[in-house]
């Protein structure tokens, strides 16, 4: 069976998002980095949504393919994604779920306009059956989530990764994959998260991969020793 990821319908949408990102982020990313440089106090989620509103900020194509291969291999029933943007990575995850024949992606973003565009892109790719786009704050959404999570993908703002993973931990099944992007690109903001998942006492086995942006791959092994003590 040929992967549906390379079907003309899906590739048309993926290539359109990538093209728009290249065109728009060439102007928008320097503006965002300057705002970050000048910032002296922590961001609120709402402030970051406003700061990032003009850009696409999708993951590189290689990350999309990595997500596809991971989902195909592990066959998760529930995937939770923090940071939807225009749905680039969501399309790769949903394509893998469709090729597996089962599973559902729940992808969360606080920007209503980007969520609407992501829904349209998933529909255009023929993958809306395998993905639900949720408009909301990720910690609040995952805290009320009722399903066990097999795969957690973090690609929102790195400063909030630790909050999101802590909120998700009661729902992570033992053996769940947790992948976090941009951990080198925004290293200072990612440090509390990395300290958490790299401490075996917190219930993870974790490794960092240098890909130009930084990618932390972790497996959740179960409740932490601290939680059990």
C-alpha positions in Angstrom: 0.0 0.0 0.0 1.4 3.4 -1.0 1.3 6.0 1.7 -1.5 8.5 1.3 0.9 11.2 2.5 2.2 11.4 -1.1 -1.2 11.5 -2.8 -1.8 14.5 -5.0 -4.7 15.7 -2.8 -2.6 15.8 0.4 0.6 17.0 -1.2 -1.3 19.9 -2.8 -2.3 21.2 0.6 1.1 20.5 2.3 2.9 22.3 -0.5 0.5 25.2 -0.4 1.1 25.6 3.4 4.9 25.3 3.0 4.9 27.9 0.2 2.9 30.4 2.2 5.1 29.8 5.2 8.2 30.5 3.1 6.7 33.7 1.7 5.2 35.1 4.9 7.6 34.0 7.6 10.5 35.6 5.8 9.0 38.9 6.9 7.2 37.8 10.1 9.8 35.8 11.9 12.3 38.6 12.3 9.5 40.7 13.8 8.6 38.0 16.2 12.3 37.4 17.2 12.7 41.1 17.9 9.6 41.1 20.1 11.0 38.2 22.0 14.4 39.9 22.4 12.7 43.1 23.8 10.4 41.2 26.2 11.4 41.5 29.9 8.4 39.8 31.6 6.8 36.4 30.9 4.2 36.1 28.2 0.6 35.2 28.7 -0.9 32.7 26.2 -3.1 35.5 24.8 -0.2 37.8 24.3 1.8 35.2 22.4 -1.2 34.4 20.2 -1.3 38.1 19.3 2.5 38.2 18.7 2.5 35.2 16.5 -0.7 36.0 14.6 1.0 37.2 11.4 3.1 34.2 10.8 2.7 30.5 9.8 5.6 29.0 11.9 4.9 25.4 10.7 7.4 22.7 11.5 10.0 21.8 8.8 9.0 19.1 6.2 11.3 16.6 7.9 9.4 16.9 11.2 6.2 16.2 9.4 7.6 13.0 7.9 9.0 12.0 11.2 5.6 12.4 12.8 4.0 10.3 10.0 6.5 7.5 10.5 6.1 7.5 14.3 2.3 7.3 14.1 2.5 4.6 11.5 4.9 2.6 13.7 3.2 3.0 17.1 -0.4 3.0 15.9 -1.8 5.3 18.6 -5.5 5.6 19.1 -5.3 9.1 20.6 -2.8 11.8 19.6 -2.8 15.3 21.3 -1.1 18.2 19.6 -0.3 21.6 21.3 0.1 24.2 18.5 -2.0 23.8 15.4 -1.3 26.9 13.3 -2.4 26.1 9.8 -2.4 22.3 10.3 0.9 21.3 8.6 1.9 18.7 11.2 -1.8 17.8 11.8 -2.1 16.7 8.2 0.9 14.4 8.5 -0.4 12.9 11.7 -3.9 12.5 10.4 -2.6 10.9 7.2 -0.8 8.3 9.2 -3.9 7.6 11.3 -5.9 7.1 8.1 -3.3 4.7 6.7 -3.3 2.8 10.0 -7.1 2.6 9.7 -7.9 4.0 13.2 -7.1 6.7 15.7 -7.9 10.4 16.2 -5.9 13.5 16.5 -6.9 16.4 18.8 -5.0 19.5 17.9 -5.3 22.7 20.0 -4.6 26.3 19.3 -5.7 29.5 20.9 -5.9 31.5 17.6 -9.4 31.1 16.3 -8.5 32.2 12.7 -5.7 29.7 12.4 -7.9 26.9 13.8 -10.5 27.8 11.1 -7.8 27.6 8.4 -6.5 24.3 9.8 -10.0 22.8 9.6 -10.3 23.9 6.0 -6.9 22.5 5.2 -7.6 19.1 6.8 -10.9 19.0 4.9 -9.2 19.9 1.6 -6.7 17.0 2.3 -9.6 14.6 3.0 -8.4 14.0 6.6 -11.0 15.8 8.7 -12.4 12.4 9.9 -9.2 11.7 11.7 -8.6 15.1 13.3 -10.5 17.5 15.5 -9.2 21.1 15.8 -9.9 22.6 19.2 -9.8 26.3 19.8 -8.6 26.9 23.3 -5.8 27.1 25.8 -3.9 23.8 25.8 -3.5 23.3 29.6 -7.3 23.8 30.1 -8.2 21.6 27.2 -5.9 18.7 28.2 -6.9 19.0 31.8 -10.5 18.2 30.9 -9.5 15.5 28.4 -11.1 12.1 29.1 -9.2 9.8 26.8 -5.8 8.1 27.5 -3.2 9.8 25.4 -0.8 7.6 23.4 1.2 10.4 21.7 1.7 14.0 22.8 3.3 16.4 20.4 4.3 19.8 21.6 4.8 22.5 19.0 3.3 25.6 20.6 5.3 28.1 22.6 8.1 26.4 24.5 7.6 28.4 27.7 4.3 26.5 28.2 5.6 23.0 27.5 6.1 22.1 31.1 2.6 23.2 32.0 1.0 21.2 29.2 2.9 18.0 29.9 2.2 18.2 33.6 -1.5 18.7 32.8 -1.3 15.7 30.4 0.5 13.3 32.7 -2.6 11.9 34.4 -3.8 10.9 30.9 -0.6 9.7 29.4 -0.5 5.9 29.1 2.6 4.1 30.2 4.8 4.0 27.1 3.3 7.1 25.5 5.5 9.1 23.2 6.1 12.8 24.0 7.8 14.9 21.4 8.7 18.5 21.9 9.9 20.8 19.0 12.0 24.0 19.1 13.9 23.1 22.3 17.2 24.6 21.0 15.7 27.4 19.0 14.1 28.8 22.1 16.4 27.1 24.6 15.9 29.4 27.6 12.1 28.9 27.5 12.5 25.2 27.0 14.9 24.6 30.0 12.2 23.9 32.7 10.5 21.4 30.4 13.8 19.7 29.5 14.8 19.5 33.2 11.5 17.7 33.9 11.6 15.1 31.2 15.3 14.4 31.5 15.0 13.5 35.2 14.1 9.8 35.4 12.4 10.3 38.7 9.6 12.1 36.8 8.8 9.1 34.8 10.5 9.7 31.4 13.3 8.3 29.3 14.3 11.2 27.1 16.9 12.2 24.4 17.6 15.4 22.6 18.1 15.5 18.9 19.9 18.4 17.1 18.1 19.2 13.9 18.7 22.9 13.7 15.7 23.7 15.9 16.0 21.1 18.7 13.7 18.1 19.2 13.3 16.3 22.5 12.0 12.7 22.1 10.6 11.2 25.3 8.8 8.1 26.5 6.5 8.3 29.5 7.2 5.3 31.6 4.6 5.9 34.3 3.8 8.0 37.4 6.9 9.6 38.9 8.5 8.3 42.1 7.7 11.6 43.7 4.0 11.2 42.9 4.1 7.7 44.4 6.0 8.6 47.6 
